[in-house]
């Protein structure tokens, strides 16, 4: 059985809180000819990524009635996470037979189920390497989403990886959750503030040096050339104008969105039309509550003047 030696591959792992522009960033970078970047794959949630995924692949291949819908209400809960994992692989441009072959390969390598954190990452590494080879790219990328909070754990497994964390004004994020995705997003401003803090407060403190890059969503949409130049320099990739025209290029996610909540908006040219939405969509009391809870990080990221810093986390 292979040990836990770090992977020698060079992925670009993106992260951020939900509704922070992670999908947009993944599609923009996917436009670069040297990169193939996919949306998130929730590889920690399924029961296991071995036999459970192989059986889920059989179910999806057979188009059984109970798995033709990709919503939780339309699928037996036992199978939902596994089937969702497969759908996310399809969004990245894989076919079901690709997944079946890679799962079988990794199961053989680890001599058992794919359950441990290391083995799950091993499968993700195989998925990324396959996409890189087929795309003729130099590097593959994938969204870690909120898992960027554990950047140190991923950096130990992928010491040659680069991490890009896109952050967004938490007050705008709260408004987006409450007004745009009330069915699955945060239900209260306090929950949004605490959740936002979980994602933005830790990575910059624990990441190894020179591999972690923090980008503000607001800077990306206001100053795309400047922001993307800095990202590509961080990744060691040459500038290419294609990253400024992501909506004009083909992306696996656009061809197979399968209900991805941000696929449609990510297909539009970069624009700054929704910045500062919280001022209109949240009440003054809600804004004050968010700032009271998360004011320290809002200030660190440049969203609050220091004089307006309010944070219960600072007071304790």
PASEBA-1860 file (N, C-alpha, C; in nm, 3 decimals):
! residues 316
1> XXXXXXXX> 0.085/-0.119/0.000/0.000/0.000/0.000/0.088/0.125/0.000 ~ 0.058/0.226/-0.083/0.140/0.346/-0.085/0.135/0.416/0.050 ~ 0.243/0.485/0.082/0.246/0.561/0.205/0.177/0.695/0.187 ~ 0.210/0.786/0.275/0.145/0.917/0.271/0.241/1.024/0.218 ~ 0.335/0.982/0.131/0.429/1.078/0.074/0.352/1.184/-0.004 ~ 0.398/1.309/0.001/0.329/1.417/-0.070/0.323/1.391/-0.220 ~ 0.222/1.445/-0.282/0.209/1.435/-0.427/0.310/1.529/-0.494 ~ 0.359/1.489/-0.609/0.458/1.570/-0.681/0.394/1.661/-0.784
9> XXXXXXXX> 0.261/1.660/-0.791/0.190/1.739/-0.891/0.180/1.886/-0.847 ~ 0.133/1.970/-0.939/0.134/2.115/-0.916/-0.004/2.178/-0.935 ~ -0.104/2.137/-0.861/-0.238/2.193/-0.881/-0.248/2.338/-0.836 ~ -0.352/2.404/-0.886/-0.390/2.537/-0.839/-0.524/2.519/-0.768 ~ -0.523/2.533/-0.638/-0.641/2.505/-0.557/-0.704/2.636/-0.513 ~ -0.828/2.656/-0.558/-0.900/2.780/-0.531/-0.994/2.761/-0.414 ~ -1.019/2.869/-0.341/-1.112/2.857/-0.231/-1.179/2.988/-0.200 ~ -1.280/2.978/-0.114/-1.352/3.096/-0.070/-1.488/3.056/-0.014
17> XXXXXXXX> -1.548/3.147/0.058/-1.683/3.124/0.110/-1.782/3.117/-0.006 ~ -1.889/3.044/0.012/-1.993/3.036/-0.091/-2.047/3.175/-0.122 ~ -2.065/3.203/-0.249/-2.113/3.332/-0.299/-2.005/3.440/-0.296 ~ -1.879/3.398/-0.304/-1.769/3.495/-0.304/-1.706/3.514/-0.441 ~ -1.755/3.445/-0.544/-1.697/3.457/-0.676/-1.601/3.346/-0.711 ~ -1.606/3.235/-0.637/-1.515/3.125/-0.664/-1.539/3.062/-0.801 ~ -1.665/3.047/-0.839/-1.694/2.988/-0.969/-1.646/3.079/-1.080 ~ -1.672/3.208/-1.067/-1.625/3.304/-1.166/-1.474/3.295/-1.181
25> XXXXXXXX> -1.402/3.293/-1.071/-1.256/3.286/-1.077/-1.210/3.157/-1.144 ~ -1.276/3.046/-1.113/-1.236/2.919/-1.173/-1.253/2.921/-1.324 ~ -1.361/2.982/-1.372/-1.386/2.988/-1.516/-1.288/3.085/-1.583 ~ -1.260/3.196/-1.518/-1.163/3.292/-1.572/-1.027/3.224/-1.590 ~ -0.980/3.153/-1.488/-0.849/3.087/-1.498/-0.854/2.970/-1.595 ~ -0.968/2.906/-1.608/-0.983/2.797/-1.703/-0.967/2.846/-1.847 ~ -0.982/2.977/-1.868/-0.966/3.035/-2.002/-0.820/3.041/-2.044 ~ -0.729/3.036/-1.949/-0.587/3.042/-1.981/-0.545/2.913/-2.051
33> XXXXXXXX> -0.475/2.921/-2.163/-0.441/2.798/-2.239/-0.350/2.702/-2.163 ~ -0.282/2.749/-2.060/-0.195/2.659/-1.984/-0.264/2.594/-1.866 ~ -0.395/2.621/-1.850/-0.464/2.570/-1.733/-0.596/2.503/-1.771 ~ -0.634/2.404/-1.692/-0.768/2.348/-1.698/-0.819/2.346/-1.554 ~ -0.923/2.424/-1.529/-0.970/2.447/-1.392/-1.117/2.410/-1.383 ~ -1.151/2.330/-1.284/-1.288/2.286/-1.269/-1.357/2.349/-1.150 ~ -1.487/2.332/-1.142/-1.562/2.377/-1.024/-1.533/2.284/-0.907 ~ -1.605/2.304/-0.798/-1.579/2.225/-0.678/-1.620/2.079/-0.697
41> XXXXXXXX> -1.549/1.991/-0.628/-1.586/1.850/-0.614/-1.585/1.822/-0.465 ~ -1.700/1.790/-0.410/-1.712/1.766/-0.266/-1.666/1.623/-0.234 ~ -1.536/1.608/-0.219/-1.480/1.473/-0.206/-1.467/1.427/-0.061 ~ -1.509/1.508/0.035/-1.505/1.464/0.174/-1.639/1.412/0.223 ~ -1.747/1.442/0.152/-1.881/1.410/0.202/-1.928/1.266/0.175 ~ -1.905/1.211/0.057/-1.961/1.076/0.035/-1.913/0.975/0.137 ~ -1.994/0.872/0.157/-1.961/0.764/0.251/-1.819/0.714/0.229 ~ -1.786/0.685/0.107/-1.649/0.658/0.066/-1.642/0.684/-0.084
49> XXXXXXXX> -1.523/0.697/-0.135/-1.506/0.724/-0.278/-1.466/0.599/-0.354 ~ -1.486/0.483/-0.291/-1.453/0.357/-0.355/-1.576/0.287/-0.406 ~ -1.613/0.178/-0.339/-1.726/0.097/-0.387/-1.856/0.177/-0.391 ~ -1.872/0.270/-0.298/-1.994/0.351/-0.298/-2.007/0.431/-0.427 ~ -1.896/0.487/-0.474/-1.899/0.564/-0.598/-1.917/0.471/-0.718 ~ -1.858/0.355/-0.714/-1.877/0.261/-0.824/-2.024/0.221/-0.835 ~ -2.089/0.197/-0.721/-2.232/0.162/-0.725/-2.316/0.282/-0.769 ~ -2.279/0.401/-0.723/-2.351/0.521/-0.767/-2.335/0.542/-0.917
57> XXXXXXXX> -2.217/0.508/-0.969/-2.194/0.518/-1.113/-2.287/0.423/-1.188 ~ -2.304/0.302/-1.135/-2.397/0.207/-1.197/-2.539/0.263/-1.198 ~ -2.581/0.324/-1.087/-2.715/0.381/-1.078/-2.733/0.494/-1.179 ~ -2.636/0.582/-1.185/-2.648/0.696/-1.276/-2.644/0.650/-1.421 ~ -2.561/0.551/-1.450/-2.552/0.498/-1.585/-2.684/0.436/-1.628 ~ -2.751/0.370/-1.535/-2.877/0.303/-1.567/-2.995/0.399/-1.577 ~ -2.973/0.525/-1.539/-3.081/0.625/-1.544/-3.205/0.580/-1.469 ~ -3.183/0.525/-1.349/-3.297/0.483/-1.270/-3.379/0.605/-1.228
65> XXXXXXXX> -3.511/0.590/-1.215/-3.596/0.706/-1.183/-3.552/0.784/-1.061 ~ -3.505/0.712/-0.957/-3.473/0.781/-0.832/-3.346/0.864/-0.841 ~ -3.270/0.856/-0.950/-3.147/0.933/-0.958/-3.145/1.026/-1.079 ~ -3.257/1.046/-1.143/-3.258/1.134/-1.259/-3.265/1.281/-1.220 ~ -3.302/1.308/-1.095/-3.301/1.445/-1.045/-3.179/1.464/-0.957 ~ -3.119/1.582/-0.965/-2.999/1.608/-0.886/-3.028/1.690/-0.762 ~ -3.156/1.699/-0.723/-3.191/1.769/-0.601/-3.205/1.669/-0.487 ~ -3.183/1.717/-0.366/-3.192/1.627/-0.251/-3.331/1.567/-0.237
73> XXXXXXXX> -3.433/1.644/-0.277/-3.569/1.594/-0.262/-3.601/1.484/-0.361 ~ -3.520/1.473/-0.467/-3.549/1.374/-0.570/-3.464/1.250/-0.564 ~ -3.379/1.238/-0.462/-3.285/1.127/-0.455/-3.289/1.064/-0.316 ~ -3.280/0.933/-0.311/-3.265/0.862/-0.185/-3.145/0.923/-0.111 ~ -3.164/0.972/0.012/-3.055/1.037/0.086/-2.927/0.954/0.094 ~ -2.941/0.823/0.095/-2.822/0.737/0.104/-2.730/0.759/-0.016 ~ -2.789/0.790/-0.132/-2.712/0.801/-0.254/-2.678/0.945/-0.291 ~ -2.737/1.043/-0.223/-2.725/1.181/-0.271/-2.580/1.227/-0.282
81> XXXXXXXX> -2.500/1.211/-0.177/-2.363/1.263/-0.180/-2.280/1.195/-0.289 ~ -2.297/1.065/-0.304/-2.222/0.995/-0.407/-2.260/1.038/-0.546 ~ -2.391/1.053/-0.570/-2.437/1.097/-0.701/-2.396/1.242/-0.728 ~ -2.400/1.324/-0.623/-2.358/1.463/-0.640/-2.210/1.470/-0.674 ~ -2.130/1.385/-0.612/-1.988/1.377/-0.645/-1.970/1.348/-0.794 ~ -2.049/1.254/-0.846/-2.040/1.218/-0.988/-2.080/1.335/-1.077 ~ -2.188/1.403/-1.039/-2.232/1.518/-1.118/-2.123/1.624/-1.121 ~ -2.056/1.646/-1.009/-1.948/1.744/-1.005/-1.831/1.701/-1.094
89> XXXXXXXX> -1.804/1.571/-1.100/-1.699/1.522/-1.191/-1.739/1.548/-1.337 ~ -1.866/1.529/-1.368/-1.914/1.556/-1.504/-1.897/1.705/-1.537 ~ -1.924/1.792/-1.440/-1.906/1.937/-1.462/-1.761/1.972/-1.493 ~ -1.668/1.889/-1.445/-1.526/1.913/-1.468/-1.481/1.854/-1.602 ~ -1.572/1.789/-1.672/-1.538/1.738/-1.804/-1.506/1.591/-1.811 ~ -1.526/1.518/-1.700/-1.505/1.374/-1.702/-1.631/1.303/-1.747 ~ -1.616/1.180/-1.792/-1.730/1.092/-1.818/-1.740/0.991/-1.704 ~ -1.855/0.926/-1.695/-1.873/0.830/-1.587/-1.771/0.716/-1.595
97> XXXXXXXX> -1.736/0.676/-1.716/-1.637/0.570/-1.729/-1.499/0.616/-1.685 ~ -1.470/0.745/-1.703/-1.345/0.799/-1.650/-1.341/0.784/-1.498 ~ -1.451/0.822/-1.434/-1.456/0.814/-1.288/-1.443/0.668/-1.244 ~ -1.515/0.581/-1.311/-1.508/0.439/-1.276/-1.364/0.388/-1.285 ~ -1.294/0.424/-1.391/-1.157/0.376/-1.410/-1.063/0.433/-1.304 ~ -1.078/0.560/-1.272/-0.988/0.621/-1.174/-1.015/0.569/-1.034 ~ -1.142/0.550/-0.999/-1.176/0.495/-0.868/-1.118/0.354/-0.855 ~ -1.135/0.274/-0.957/-1.083/0.137/-0.955/-0.931/0.138/-0.941
105> XXXXXXXX> -0.866/0.229/-1.013/-0.720/0.239/-1.005/-0.673/0.273/-0.864 ~ -0.735/0.373/-0.803/-0.693/0.416/-0.670/-0.726/0.309/-0.566 ~ -0.840/0.244/-0.579/-0.872/0.135/-0.487/-0.766/0.025/-0.493 ~ -0.717/-0.002/-0.611/-0.612/-0.102/-0.626/-0.483/-0.055/-0.560 ~ -0.452/0.074/-0.577/-0.328/0.128/-0.521/-0.329/0.129/-0.368 ~ -0.446/0.159/-0.310/-0.453/0.166/-0.163/-0.500/0.035/-0.102 ~ -0.528/-0.063/-0.187/-0.570/-0.196/-0.142/-0.692/-0.191/-0.052 ~ -0.793/-0.115/-0.094/-0.916/-0.107/-0.016/-1.002/0.010/-0.057
113> XXXXXXXX> -1.089/0.049/0.034/-1.178/0.160/0.008/-1.104/0.294/0.009 ~ -1.166/0.394/-0.050/-1.107/0.528/-0.053/-1.180/0.609/0.053 ~ -1.128/0.605/0.174/-1.196/0.664/0.289/-1.113/0.772/0.357 ~ -0.985/0.747/0.376/-0.902/0.843/0.449/-0.888/0.973/0.370 ~ -0.852/1.078/0.441/-0.832/1.208/0.377/-0.726/1.199/0.268 ~ -0.616/1.131/0.297/-0.508/1.119/0.200/-0.554/1.045/0.075 ~ -0.627/0.937/0.093/-0.671/0.859/-0.022/-0.775/0.933/-0.104 ~ -0.860/1.010/-0.038/-0.957/1.092/-0.111/-0.883/1.195/-0.197
121> XXXXXXXX> -0.782/1.256/-0.139/-0.703/1.353/-0.216/-0.628/1.284/-0.330 ~ -0.588/1.161/-0.308/-0.521/1.085/-0.413/-0.611/1.071/-0.536 ~ -0.739/1.043/-0.512/-0.833/1.032/-0.624/-0.850/1.167/-0.694 ~ -0.861/1.274/-0.616/-0.873/1.407/-0.676/-0.751/1.439/-0.760 ~ -0.635/1.399/-0.711/-0.511/1.421/-0.786/-0.515/1.347/-0.920 ~ -0.566/1.225/-0.919/-0.578/1.148/-1.043/-0.676/1.215/-1.140 ~ -0.785/1.266/-1.085/-0.884/1.335/-1.168/-0.821/1.458/-1.234 ~ -0.750/1.537/-1.154/-0.687/1.655/-1.209/-0.582/1.624/-1.313
129> XXXXXXXX> -0.501/1.523/-1.287/-0.396/1.487/-1.382/-0.455/1.438/-1.514 ~ -0.565/1.364/-1.507/-0.630/1.317/-1.630/-0.681/1.436/-1.712 ~ -0.746/1.531/-1.646/-0.797/1.648/-1.717/-0.683/1.730/-1.775 ~ -0.574/1.743/-1.701/-0.459/1.819/-1.751/-0.401/1.755/-1.877 ~ -0.387/1.622/-1.873/-0.331/1.550/-1.988/-0.421/1.567/-2.110 ~ -0.550/1.551/-2.092/-0.641/1.559/-2.206/-0.651/1.701/-2.262 ~ -0.639/1.800/-2.173/-0.649/1.938/-2.218/-0.517/1.991/-2.274 ~ -0.410/1.916/-2.255/-0.279/1.963/-2.299/-0.233/2.084/-2.222
137> XXXXXXXX> -0.275/2.092/-2.095/-0.243/2.207/-2.011/-0.117/2.181/-1.929 ~ -0.062/2.287/-1.872/0.054/2.274/-1.784/0.012/2.246/-1.640 ~ -0.105/2.297/-1.602/-0.149/2.279/-1.464/-0.299/2.258/-1.461 ~ -0.344/2.183/-1.360/-0.487/2.168/-1.338/-0.526/2.240/-1.209 ~ -0.652/2.278/-1.203/-0.699/2.347/-1.085/-0.837/2.299/-1.046 ~ -0.873/2.323/-0.922/-1.003/2.280/-0.871/-1.040/2.369/-0.753 ~ -1.168/2.383/-0.729/-1.215/2.462/-0.616/-1.221/2.379/-0.488 ~ -1.152/2.427/-0.386/-1.168/2.369/-0.253/-1.288/2.430/-0.181
145> XXXXXXXX> -1.332/2.544/-0.231/-1.443/2.618/-0.169/-1.409/2.650/-0.023 ~ -1.496/2.619/0.072/-1.473/2.656/0.212/-1.356/2.577/0.274 ~ -1.316/2.469/0.208/-1.206/2.388/0.262/-1.072/2.462/0.256 ~ -1.069/2.580/0.194/-0.948/2.661/0.193/-0.908/2.697/0.336 ~ -1.003/2.690/0.429/-0.972/2.717/0.570/-0.868/2.619/0.624 ~ -0.858/2.501/0.563/-0.758/2.401/0.602/-0.644/2.397/0.500 ~ -0.603/2.513/0.453/-0.500/2.521/0.351/-0.372/2.450/0.394 ~ -0.341/2.451/0.521/-0.218/2.387/0.568/-0.220/2.237/0.547
153> XXXXXXXX> -0.338/2.175/0.566/-0.349/2.030/0.546/-0.330/1.994/0.399 ~ -0.385/2.074/0.310/-0.371/2.047/0.166/-0.230/2.078/0.119 ~ -0.167/2.179/0.177/-0.031/2.213/0.138/0.068/2.103/0.177 ~ 0.039/2.031/0.284/0.127/1.921/0.323/0.120/1.809/0.221 ~ 0.002/1.786/0.164/-0.012/1.680/0.064/0.035/1.725/-0.074 ~ 0.013/1.853/-0.104/0.052/1.909/-0.233/0.154/2.021/-0.210 ~ 0.277/1.989/-0.176/0.375/2.095/-0.144/0.409/2.183/-0.263 ~ 0.379/2.140/-0.385/0.407/2.221/-0.503/0.281/2.289/-0.557
161> XXXXXXXX> 0.174/2.285/-0.480/0.050/2.350/-0.520/0.057/2.500/-0.494 ~ -0.029/2.574/-0.560/-0.053/2.714/-0.527/-0.200/2.728/-0.488 ~ -0.224/2.816/-0.395/-0.359/2.837/-0.343/-0.401/2.982/-0.369 ~ -0.521/2.997/-0.421/-0.577/3.130/-0.444/-0.709/3.139/-0.369 ~ -0.716/3.231/-0.276/-0.834/3.249/-0.192/-0.902/3.379/-0.233 ~ -1.022/3.369/-0.287/-1.098/3.488/-0.322/-1.193/3.522/-0.208 ~ -1.182/3.644/-0.160/-1.266/3.690/-0.049/-1.356/3.802/-0.099 ~ -1.469/3.816/-0.035/-1.567/3.917/-0.073/-1.615/3.987/0.055
169> XXXXXXXX> -1.650/4.112/0.041/-1.705/4.185/0.156/-1.814/4.099/0.220 ~ -1.793/4.064/0.346/-1.885/3.973/0.413/-2.027/4.024/0.422 ~ -2.044/4.156/0.421/-2.180/4.212/0.427/-2.253/4.189/0.296 ~ -2.181/4.203/0.184/-2.241/4.169/0.054/-2.271/4.020/0.047 ~ -2.181/3.940/0.102/-2.202/3.796/0.102/-2.327/3.761/0.181 ~ -2.346/3.825/0.296/-2.466/3.800/0.377/-2.591/3.837/0.299 ~ -2.589/3.951/0.231/-2.704/3.992/0.152/-2.732/3.892/0.041 ~ -2.627/3.842/-0.022/-2.644/3.745/-0.129/-2.708/3.616/-0.077
177> XXXXXXXX> -2.663/3.570/0.038/-2.720/3.448/0.096/-2.867/3.469/0.133 ~ -2.896/3.579/0.197/-3.033/3.601/0.247/-3.131/3.632/0.135 ~ -3.084/3.699/0.030/-3.175/3.745/-0.075/-3.173/3.659/-0.201 ~ -3.060/3.596/-0.230/-3.045/3.525/-0.357/-3.061/3.374/-0.343 ~ -3.008/3.316/-0.234/-3.013/3.170/-0.218/-3.071/3.134/-0.081 ~ -3.189/3.184/-0.048/-3.244/3.158/0.086/-3.277/3.011/0.111 ~ -3.284/2.932/0.004/-3.318/2.790/0.021/-3.201/2.709/0.076 ~ -3.076/2.752/0.047/-2.962/2.674/0.097/-2.854/2.759/0.163
185> XXXXXXXX> -2.867/2.891/0.157/-2.764/2.976/0.216/-2.787/3.001/0.364 ~ -2.708/3.091/0.419/-2.725/3.129/0.559/-2.862/3.192/0.579 ~ -2.920/3.164/0.695/-3.056/3.212/0.722/-3.058/3.341/0.803 ~ -2.949/3.375/0.868/-2.943/3.497/0.948/-2.810/3.567/0.922 ~ -2.807/3.698/0.951/-2.684/3.774/0.936/-2.577/3.721/1.031 ~ -2.616/3.684/1.152/-2.519/3.632/1.248/-2.454/3.503/1.197 ~ -2.536/3.414/1.140/-2.481/3.290/1.085/-2.384/3.321/0.971 ~ -2.421/3.417/0.885/-2.335/3.453/0.773/-2.203/3.510/0.822
193> XXXXXXXX> -2.209/3.594/0.926/-2.087/3.653/0.979/-1.995/3.547/1.039 ~ -2.051/3.456/1.117/-1.970/3.351/1.178/-1.912/3.258/1.071 ~ -1.994/3.224/0.971/-1.946/3.138/0.863/-1.837/3.204/0.782 ~ -1.854/3.332/0.752/-1.754/3.407/0.676/-1.622/3.411/0.753 ~ -1.631/3.434/0.884/-1.511/3.437/0.967/-1.437/3.303/0.963 ~ -1.511/3.193/0.966/-1.449/3.061/0.964/-1.359/3.043/0.842 ~ -1.399/3.104/0.731/-1.327/3.084/0.605/-1.214/3.184/0.587 ~ -1.234/3.311/0.628/-1.135/3.414/0.594/-1.029/3.438/0.701
201> XXXXXXXX> -1.054/3.395/0.824/-0.963/3.435/0.932/-0.841/3.345/0.949 ~ -0.847/3.220/0.902/-0.740/3.126/0.931/-0.634/3.109/0.821 ~ -0.674/3.097/0.692/-0.576/3.056/0.589/-0.451/3.142/0.582 ~ -0.465/3.273/0.590/-0.348/3.359/0.575/-0.251/3.343/0.692 ~ -0.297/3.286/0.801/-0.210/3.267/0.917/-0.136/3.134/0.916 ~ -0.193/3.032/0.850/-0.137/2.897/0.860/-0.076/2.847/0.730 ~ -0.096/2.918/0.620/-0.041/2.870/0.493/0.111/2.879/0.492 ~ 0.177/2.783/0.428/0.322/2.796/0.410/0.353/2.922/0.329
209> XXXXXXXX> 0.473/2.975/0.341/0.506/3.098/0.268/0.511/3.076/0.117 ~ 0.473/3.179/0.045/0.490/3.187/-0.102/0.397/3.097/-0.183 ~ 0.301/3.033/-0.120/0.209/2.949/-0.198/0.065/2.998/-0.191 ~ 0.040/3.093/-0.103/-0.098/3.138/-0.077/-0.116/3.281/-0.127 ~ -0.224/3.302/-0.203/-0.254/3.435/-0.258/-0.397/3.470/-0.224 ~ -0.416/3.587/-0.164/-0.549/3.632/-0.127/-0.594/3.742/-0.222 ~ -0.710/3.725/-0.280/-0.764/3.818/-0.379/-0.901/3.864/-0.336 ~ -0.925/3.994/-0.344/-1.058/4.045/-0.315/-1.143/4.040/-0.442
217> XXXXXXXX> -1.263/3.988/-0.428/-1.357/3.982/-0.541/-1.377/4.121/-0.602 ~ -1.386/4.220/-0.517/-1.409/4.357/-0.564/-1.296/4.405/-0.654 ~ -1.173/4.366/-0.622/-1.059/4.405/-0.705/-1.061/4.331/-0.839 ~ -1.104/4.206/-0.836/-1.111/4.128/-0.960/-1.206/4.192/-1.060 ~ -1.324/4.232/-1.015/-1.422/4.285/-1.110/-1.398/4.433/-1.143 ~ -1.334/4.507/-1.053/-1.305/4.648/-1.081/-1.177/4.665/-1.163 ~ -1.078/4.585/-1.132/-0.947/4.596/-1.196/-0.901/4.458/-1.243 ~ -0.970/4.400/-1.340/-0.941/4.261/-1.378/-0.800/4.240/-1.431
225> XXXXXXXX> -0.752/4.328/-1.516/-0.618/4.307/-1.572/-0.511/4.309/-1.462 ~ -0.518/4.407/-1.376/-0.421/4.418/-1.267/-0.430/4.296/-1.175 ~ -0.553/4.257/-1.139/-0.571/4.145/-1.046/-0.524/4.014/-1.107 ~ -0.560/3.991/-1.233/-0.523/3.865/-1.296/-0.375/3.858/-1.328 ~ -0.313/3.971/-1.354/-0.168/3.972/-1.373/-0.099/3.926/-1.246 ~ -0.146/3.973/-1.132/-0.087/3.934/-1.004/-0.108/3.785/-0.978 ~ -0.227/3.734/-1.010/-0.253/3.591/-0.989/-0.161/3.506/-1.077 ~ -0.153/3.540/-1.205/-0.071/3.460/-1.296/0.076/3.468/-1.258
233> XXXXXXXX> 0.121/3.584/-1.211/0.259/3.594/-1.163/0.280/3.500/-1.043 ~ 0.180/3.496/-0.955/0.187/3.406/-0.839/0.196/3.261/-0.884 ~ 0.126/3.227/-0.991/0.123/3.090/-1.041/0.240/3.058/-1.133 ~ 0.319/3.158/-1.168/0.432/3.136/-1.258/0.389/3.113/-1.401 ~ 0.276/3.170/-1.441/0.225/3.153/-1.576/0.230/3.286/-1.651 ~ 0.251/3.281/-1.782/0.258/3.404/-1.860/0.121/3.469/-1.876 ~ 0.121/3.597/-1.899/-0.004/3.668/-1.924/-0.067/3.618/-2.053 ~ -0.201/3.608/-2.056/-0.274/3.575/-2.178/-0.406/3.649/-2.177
241> XXXXXXXX> -0.436/3.717/-2.286/-0.556/3.800/-2.294/-0.685/3.720/-2.277 ~ -0.678/3.589/-2.297/-0.799/3.506/-2.289/-0.866/3.517/-2.152 ~ -0.789/3.542/-2.047/-0.849/3.548/-1.913/-0.940/3.669/-1.897 ~ -0.928/3.766/-1.984/-1.018/3.881/-1.979/-1.144/3.859/-2.062 ~ -1.151/3.745/-2.132/-1.267/3.718/-2.218/-1.321/3.577/-2.191 ~ -1.334/3.545/-2.063/-1.373/3.408/-2.027/-1.508/3.370/-2.084 ~ -1.598/3.466/-2.097/-1.733/3.435/-2.145/-1.735/3.394/-2.292 ~ -1.627/3.419/-2.363/-1.620/3.386/-2.506/-1.565/3.246/-2.531
249> XXXXXXXX> -1.516/3.181/-2.427/-1.449/3.051/-2.445/-1.536/2.936/-2.396 ~ -1.502/2.817/-2.440/-1.573/2.697/-2.398/-1.523/2.653/-2.260 ~ -1.615/2.608/-2.179/-1.581/2.556/-2.047/-1.671/2.435/-2.020 ~ -1.614/2.332/-1.960/-1.693/2.212/-1.929/-1.814/2.246/-1.845 ~ -1.799/2.341/-1.753/-1.910/2.377/-1.665/-2.026/2.435/-1.743 ~ -1.999/2.512/-1.848/-2.106/2.570/-1.928/-2.175/2.464/-2.014 ~ -2.099/2.365/-2.058/-2.155/2.259/-2.141/-2.235/2.159/-2.058 ~ -2.196/2.144/-1.929/-2.264/2.050/-1.841/-2.290/2.116/-1.705
257> XXXXXXXX> -2.373/2.217/-1.699/-2.394/2.286/-1.570/-2.465/2.201/-1.466 ~ -2.559/2.116/-1.511/-2.633/2.028/-1.420/-2.679/2.101/-1.294 ~ -2.738/2.216/-1.312/-2.796/2.287/-1.199/-2.699/2.362/-1.112 ~ -2.575/2.380/-1.156/-2.479/2.455/-1.074/-2.533/2.595/-1.049 ~ -2.540/2.639/-0.923/-2.608/2.766/-0.891/-2.539/2.890/-0.946 ~ -2.411/2.881/-0.982/-2.340/3.000/-1.028/-2.297/2.990/-1.174 ~ -2.334/2.883/-1.243/-2.288/2.864/-1.380/-2.337/2.976/-1.471 ~ -2.461/3.017/-1.457/-2.515/3.119/-1.545/-2.447/3.254/-1.524
265> XXXXXXXX> -2.435/3.296/-1.400/-2.373/3.426/-1.373/-2.224/3.426/-1.408 ~ -2.157/3.311/-1.391/-2.014/3.303/-1.423/-1.990/3.310/-1.573 ~ -2.094/3.290/-1.652/-2.081/3.296/-1.796/-2.092/3.436/-1.853 ~ -2.110/3.534/-1.767/-2.122/3.673/-1.812/-1.988/3.744/-1.799 ~ -1.963/3.845/-1.880/-1.838/3.921/-1.868/-1.824/3.981/-1.728 ~ -1.701/4.007/-1.689/-1.675/4.066/-1.558/-1.745/4.201/-1.546 ~ -1.813/4.222/-1.435/-1.880/4.349/-1.411/-1.887/4.373/-1.260 ~ -1.904/4.497/-1.222/-1.904/4.533/-1.080/-2.040/4.584/-1.035
273> XXXXXXXX> -2.145/4.536/-1.100/-2.278/4.591/-1.076/-2.338/4.563/-0.940 ~ -2.293/4.460/-0.870/-2.358/4.424/-0.742/-2.272/4.455/-0.621 ~ -2.169/4.534/-0.639/-2.085/4.567/-0.524/-2.160/4.662/-0.431 ~ -2.146/4.640/-0.302/-2.213/4.726/-0.205/-2.362/4.705/-0.193 ~ -2.410/4.589/-0.238/-2.554/4.561/-0.236/-2.609/4.558/-0.093 ~ -2.523/4.531/0.003/-2.570/4.519/0.141/-2.633/4.649/0.191 ~ -2.586/4.764/0.138/-2.637/4.893/0.186/-2.785/4.909/0.158 ~ -2.833/4.843/0.052/-2.975/4.850/0.017/-3.054/4.730/0.065
281> XXXXXXXX> -2.987/4.615/0.078/-3.060/4.491/0.105/-3.057/4.448/0.251 ~ -2.968/4.504/0.330/-2.966/4.475/0.472/-3.011/4.598/0.550 ~ -3.072/4.577/0.663/-3.113/4.689/0.748/-2.991/4.744/0.821 ~ -2.996/4.867/0.869/-2.884/4.920/0.948/-2.850/4.832/1.067 ~ -2.951/4.773/1.128/-2.927/4.685/1.242/-2.852/4.559/1.199 ~ -2.886/4.504/1.083/-2.818/4.385/1.033/-2.673/4.416/0.997 ~ -2.650/4.532/0.938/-2.513/4.572/0.904/-2.429/4.585/1.031 ~ -2.487/4.649/1.132/-2.415/4.666/1.258/-2.386/4.531/1.323
289> XXXXXXXX> -2.480/4.438/1.312/-2.458/4.306/1.372/-2.343/4.235/1.303 ~ -2.339/4.241/1.169/-2.230/4.175/1.097/-2.097/4.238/1.136 ~ -2.092/4.371/1.142/-1.968/4.440/1.176/-1.926/4.413/1.320 ~ -2.022/4.397/1.409/-1.990/4.366/1.548/-1.922/4.230/1.558 ~ -1.970/4.135/1.481/-1.916/3.998/1.487/-1.786/3.986/1.410 ~ -1.779/4.047/1.292/-1.667/4.021/1.201/-1.588/4.146/1.166 ~ -1.601/4.250/1.246/-1.535/4.376/1.213/-1.384/4.366/1.202 ~ -1.323/4.278/1.280/-1.177/4.265/1.277/-1.130/4.223/1.138
297> XXXXXXXX> -1.193/4.121/1.081/-1.152/4.074/0.949/-1.198/4.169/0.839 ~ -1.312/4.232/0.856/-1.353/4.334/0.758/-1.247/4.443/0.749 ~ -1.193/4.482/0.864/-1.089/4.585/0.866/-0.960/4.535/0.804 ~ -0.919/4.413/0.840/-0.794/4.359/0.785/-0.797/4.355/0.634 ~ -0.913/4.323/0.579/-0.928/4.308/0.434/-0.960/4.440/0.364 ~ -0.969/4.546/0.441/-0.990/4.676/0.380/-1.134/4.713/0.355 ~ -1.227/4.643/0.417/-1.369/4.672/0.397/-1.424/4.770/0.500 ~ -1.351/4.790/0.609/-1.394/4.884/0.714/-1.278/4.974/0.750
305> XXXXXXXX> -1.300/5.104/0.759/-1.195/5.190/0.816/-1.165/5.143/0.958 ~ -1.041/5.154/0.999/-1.001/5.105/1.131/-1.086/5.167/1.240 ~ -1.123/5.294/1.223/-1.203/5.361/1.325/-1.341/5.303/1.344 ~ -1.388/5.226/1.248/-1.520/5.166/1.259/-1.513/5.019/1.299 ~ -1.397/4.974/1.339/-1.381/4.832/1.371/-1.471/4.794/1.487 ~ -1.552/4.693/1.466/-1.639/4.640/1.571/-1.634/4.488/1.564 ~ -1.594/4.425/1.670/-1.583/4.280/1.667/-1.584/4.222/1.807 ~ -1.677/4.133/1.831/-1.679/4.065/1.961/-1.556/3.977/1.974
313> XXXX> -1.499/3.934/1.859/-1.382/3.850/1.865/-1.261/3.928/1.917 ~ -1.259/4.059/1.894/-1.150/4.140/1.947/-1.168/4.168/2.095 ~ -1.293/4.175/2.139/-1.320/4.217/2.274/-1.289/4.109/2.378 ~ -1.281/3.985/2.332/-1.259/3.876/2.428/-1.110/3.846/2.440
END
